Amino acid sequence: MRAWKSHSYEKLSILTDYLEVFAKASSSAANRVYLDAFAGETLNRIAGTDRTFPGSAETALEVKPPFTHVRLFELARKRVGELSELVADRPNARVVHGDCNVTIPAALTSLPMKAPTFAFLDPDGMELDWATVRALADHKRAYAEEFDKSKVEMWILFSTSGMVRMLGKNREAVGENRLLDKAARLYGASGPLERVWEAKLAGEITGGEAQKAYLFLYMDRLADLGYQHLLVRPIHGSRGELYAMVFASDHPAGANIMQWAQERDRVRPRADTLFDVPEPRPAYEDLHTGWRNEFPIELPTWTELA
């Protein structure tokens, strides 16, 4: 059982709220699909306490009305066993063992293309390849464009702190370990990413500006996939920003619901609190729109990876 800080509990609490509304809004559809790319632990603990809370898989399985198709992707064999026990009596759910970057594109071929579909992409760090994001966006694309429907909705953890750590100040280490190539797999393309990194090393931009650029470039790529509504909520720890949760949808209702879920007062249990008291959460800010207009340097166009 892994121990998590309050921000992880809050993330799953937001997911619960969103999925409940998503399921009700799509209740007239014959099918509803939930995809969990990094399904992880079935039971989690709040750091510094004995308090436990369910993982994202159980959260999705308890939604009413239920999803007709639940696919839980997991690489770690031990977790696969735990997840398999969780879904043993649920014919609508299946656990898929392996690297989700390989297994998700294959799994999509057996899922109903017309179904409202939500994908929770919550890696520990830098494990999510852009090819997987693109496969999800393309899964319903032809149907969505022909009949004015929505592509797969996604809620994605983007590790801003992971990018900063990986692309640190040591040019030699980045080169020897091909870390720029690894980072480019997150975007599926190169060009602006490398320019930001070089500008940071040269002192043209600050570390904070580079960190924001890495995130906003990722959101630019989602916009390039045709997503019209993008929301981002940076998540901070005691030492600064940890990651950002990026929501991508074609429908304004989806964005409105996610904004509501993120802004509503919410319990954030910690080791130093005795009672669960909902806390006010920050109002949503549109941090992404027009960001390039204020960025200190010009960025090249993307070159797609082969």
C-alpha angles and dihedrals in degrees: 000000000000124000117228137187122244093266090066091051089049091050092056090044090056089047090053093052093047096047092050091055092041091054094048093046091052096039093115091060118099091230138023123192131205121188122190110189097188102025093174126166124010091210129031137185131220107240114258094016141075091235116122133197134186124259128243093272095061090041090059094043092056096052116119125248086033126236111255091214124034120177118187114193119198136162102195111086095214092054091046088058092051092047091048090056090049093055097035094112097034112091091187092063133072133180116221116202119211144046106331090216086068102032102045097063089049093047093051091067091068097046126093108263095206095054122108102253133196124190123197108201107186111158123176089234136322100347100113114095120209090232088067093051090048092049090054092048091048095046094086099015099111093045093044094051095046096048101028094248132140128271120227110305114228137196108194134188109220112191104221092170090049091055091051092049094046095047096044131154096283105095092182094054092048090051098043092050095041089234094158088058089051091050092048090059087065089060101032089227144058138222112070092047093057092044091055091049093050092047091052092052091046093051094244090124134021127251090252092053090050092050092052091046093054089055097043092047087057090052089049088057091052089051088052088058087061102260108150100188119054125171128181132191116187112216118214134199130189091284100044138277115358103179143324129242110222121196121199124190141152094215127073090215090062091053091047092051093048091048090051091049092050096045102044120103109271141185113248105183118206136176092255096055126086100191136039106247119170111240127208111256126213119272115252116264125197097232098162108053112099094357094140091059090065098037113113097230137042117249128215124237120269123268110207117233116244 
